[in-house]
Amino acid sequence: MNMSSKAEKSREPVPYKALLDENHALKNEVESLKASLEEAEELRRAISEGDLDALVLPGPEGKMVFTLDSADYAYRVLVETMNEGTATLAFDGTILYCNRHFAELLRMPLPAIVGTSIYRFIVPDSINTFKAILGRERGKGEINLQAEGGKALPVYLSISLLQTRGFSNAWCLVISDLTEQKRNEEMLANIETARKKEIHHRIKNNLQVISSLLDLQAERFSDRGCIKDSEILEAFRVSQDRVISMALIHEELHEGGEVDALNFSPYLERLAENLLRTYRLGDSSISLNMELEEDIFFDMDTAVPLGLIVNELVSNSLKYAFPGMNKGEIRIKLFSQETGNELNKKEPDGKSSRYTLVVSDNGTGIPDSVDLENPDTLGLQLVSILVDQLDGEMELKRDNGTEFIIKLSTGEKLSNKL
């Protein structure tokens, strides 16, 4: 009887209101789950597109902030506002990203740059340098970019290798505009050049004053008949020639395009012609034959002693090689080791630093008694000292006149400098 009563009670119908309440609760739960799903989808989208920088989640000790590495918001702001040009390059040189300043340097809209090759914006002469910088894990160096309109833009480049999703290798590139720095360097170089030219000009003027004083002093002795052609006048003239040979160097450096290196062949021509005018007497016809390689440049440490050597040797020929002779020839040759006697042949810069200078004449020749190791004249003593100063070698040949062969080396070949 009791069990039957319980079964009957369990089969009693559920009130309608209770069903409505349960249905409403289920709908609310569905809406809540749907909202959570939409929120999760929005969160996924924000994370994937980099719009989200951090998450705030509940934790055992309160709310916790988790920064998302993929967002890097602060770094993006820094890159976009910095005064350096930055870009990310794919392994083949494709520009994946660049900041506003990078586009401004190239004078192009940013969308027109992204997706193109970096090589499009590099001056052809700088491509090999750029590739060499890429060859290092953290490369640095100067190159020239080509802005819109073809204008060359000097920049300092810094590149580092990085790993990115979707690309096994990529480069992070930072460039600094060197235009202002190069302009300042050029201005300072021009100031320095002007200063050096002024120094050469003053030295030349001072040497010319010394030469004039020697000339005036010689005139005082020339009025005395007993010493008109004596060694005293000769000493004044020789000293004057030596001073002039040095003054010509400073004059060439002042008037030429270079201030630290002398184009030696034109200087030799002026020096030899000046000596010929000084020593030419009566109707004698002494000619100069010069075979000089073009564009050989020497610094002051080489040019001054070498000029004095030529001055002494040519002066000796003019004074002693042609006694009683109306005709004669003085020959001067200058060439580098590569060209030999093939003068005026162009050679690559820096290939050699050995030179040969030959000064010869077809006169009576130097007596066999003259010893180059222990010369008895001041001129040859000076030549020997100057050759040693240049760490050179000197050889004397007495066949068919006199021939001095001087070989020397310099620290750097400066030919073809201009």
Secondary structure by P-SEA (a helix, b strand, c coil): caaaaaaaaaaccccaaaaaaaaaaaaaaaaaaaaaaaaaaaaaaaaaaccccbbbbbccccbbbbbbcccaaaaaaaaaaccccccccccccccccccaaaaaaacccccccccccccccccccaaaaaaaaaaccbbbbbbbbbcccbbbbbbbbbbbbbccccccbbbbbbbbbaaaaaaaaaaaaaaaaaaaaaaaaaaaaaaaaaaaaaaaaaaaaaacccccccaaaaaaaaaaaaaaaaaaaaaaaaacccccccccaaaaaaaaaaaaaacccccbbbbbbbbcccccccccccaaaaaaaaaaaaaaaacccccccccbbbbbbbbccccccccccccccccccbbbbbbbbccccccccccccccccaaaaaaaaaaaaacbbbbbbccccbbbbbbbcccccccccc
